[in-house]
């Protein structure tokens, strides 16, 4: 049989939400990832892994490091490289 509670729905919902938030606050989050492999770096930049490989060979892409025989990128290096890229143009400025 269904039992009736004297607690209003909004109060019950608030109590449940508070309990969930309290529980989640005690769960430690993993540290942000600082080092990305080539596949992750390509996804981060929205380019292909082949583009990263070409840029490495031509010394024109983001800075990378070698750890053993693996190539890795730091998020900071990717962000710095993106920030250093020239601003794009839509071409509308020249049509005035």
matplotlib code that plots the C-alpha trace (Angstrom):
import matplotlib.pyplot as plt

x = [0.0, 1.2, 2.0, 1.2, 3.8, 3.1, 6.2, 5.3, 6.8, 9.0, 10.5, 11.1, 12.7, 15.0, 16.0, 16.8, 18.8, 20.7, 21.6, 22.8, 24.9, 26.4, 27.2, 28.8, 30.9, 32.6, 33.6, 37.1, 37.5, 40.4, 43.0, 42.7, 44.7, 47.8, 49.4, 47.6, 48.7, 48.5, 44.9, 43.7, 45.7, 44.2, 40.7, 41.4, 42.4, 39.7, 42.2, 43.3, 46.3, 47.8, 47.7, 49.6, 52.1, 52.7, 53.0, 55.6, 57.6, 57.4, 58.2, 55.1, 52.6, 52.3, 55.2, 55.4, 57.6, 58.9, 58.4, 60.2, 59.1, 55.7, 54.9, 52.8, 51.4, 50.7, 47.4, 49.3, 51.3, 48.2, 46.5, 49.5, 49.8, 46.2, 46.4, 49.5, 47.6, 46.5, 42.9, 40.8, 38.8, 35.4, 36.3, 33.4, 35.8, 37.2, 33.8, 32.8]
y = [0.0, 3.6, 5.6, 9.3, 11.7, 15.0, 16.6, 18.8, 17.6, 20.7, 20.2, 16.5, 17.4, 20.0, 17.5, 14.9, 17.4, 18.5, 14.9, 14.2, 17.4, 16.6, 13.0, 14.2, 16.9, 14.1, 12.3, 13.4, 14.4, 13.3, 16.0, 17.7, 15.9, 17.9, 15.5, 14.3, 11.6, 12.4, 11.2, 13.2, 16.3, 16.0, 15.7, 18.7, 20.8, 19.4, 18.2, 14.8, 12.9, 13.0, 16.8, 16.7, 14.3, 16.6, 19.7, 17.9, 16.9, 20.5, 22.0, 24.2, 22.7, 22.9, 22.1, 18.4, 16.2, 12.7, 10.3, 7.2, 6.6, 8.4, 11.9, 13.8, 17.3, 19.4, 21.2, 24.4, 24.0, 23.4, 26.4, 28.6, 27.5, 28.1, 31.6, 32.4, 31.6, 34.6, 35.6, 34.4, 36.6, 36.2, 38.4, 40.7, 43.5, 44.0, 44.3, 47.5]
z = [0.0, -0.8, 2.3, 2.4, 3.7, 5.3, 3.6, 0.6, -2.7, -3.1, 0.4, -0.3, -3.7, -2.0, 0.7, -2.0, -4.1, -1.0, -0.1, -3.7, -3.8, -0.4, -1.6, -4.8, -3.0, -1.2, -4.4, -5.4, -9.1, -11.1, -11.8, -15.2, -17.9, -18.7, -21.2, -24.3, -26.8, -30.5, -30.9, -27.9, -29.1, -32.6, -31.1, -28.9, -31.9, -34.2, -36.7, -37.9, -36.5, -40.0, -39.8, -36.5, -38.0, -41.0, -38.8, -36.7, -39.8, -41.1, -37.7, -37.9, -35.4, -31.7, -29.5, -28.5, -26.4, -26.8, -23.9, -25.0, -28.5, -28.0, -29.0, -26.5, -26.2, -23.1, -23.0, -22.3, -25.5, -27.6, -26.1, -26.7, -30.3, -31.0, -29.4, -31.6, -34.8, -36.9, -36.7, -39.6, -41.9, -43.5, -46.4, -45.6, -44.3, -47.8, -49.5, -47.7]

ax = plt.figure().add_subplot(projection="3d")
ax.plot(x, y, z, "-o")
ax.set_aspect("equal")
plt.show()
